[in-house]
Amino acid sequence: MDPLLHPPRQSYWRPTARYLIATEAHVYALAVAASVLLSFYPFVLLMVSFCRNVLHWPAAVNAIYLALQDYFPGDLSSFIHRNVSVRQTTGDLTSMFLLLVAANGIFEPLEVAFNRAWGVARNRSYLRNQLVALGLIFVCGGLALLSLMLTALNGTWIAEWSGRQTAVSVWMNLLFFKLAAVPISILALFLVYWLLPNRKIDPTRVAPAAILVGMILEALKYGVLLLWPLLQDKLSREYDIFRHSVTILLWSFITTLVVLAGAEWSARRGREDPLS
């Protein structure tokens, strides 16, 4: 094969690996992780309050705790469960405003990172970024709520069918949660990849990345479960009472790097093969 007519293509994943160890990717990921840490606990409180005080649906509250057990290993989910269950917050306007401000901070560094990946020289203005972020927060929050509602309905049906909360019914409810949560997570990733960059993007360019990243994030949870006993001991010794906050920060940092890798991969595919 003539190298002049058919130049060799570079390694498929090597540029993405180089991107992940670059300083700017870590800066973006740490900024997103910090915003996640600030908004995570108020978000859980708001979701539990909405399901408990507005919907009056205990099965939906149980679905939230089931999701926490699935995402966070060890005693972190139990810690959140204990502290959230004793709170009787009704989600006042001040709390919602502070939550939106913290959550909006997630999408600012993500937009900058996505724009750099797609070669966009100019970011949105602060106001436009906040409006786009606000829309994505409501859409992604609605998708998360939909996943929890489906899990709650399934849990109610299983409880009625089995007559009690057996180990089998709990396992079936967790299985249904995964079957519902993974496609919804992929859809949320697709919307973020598609709408957040400050340019028009063909949806087919980002759909493969959303699917791939969604599956990687799901597999990553099982890898964390295997390593968690070692990590938990290390975090307990080094950070003591702050170990739960550090766990959320580290988990958010790692998942953000995976999301950034998906953005870089999809943008590079668009540049290398613009007519596909």
Disulfide bonds with the S-S distance in Angstrom:
none
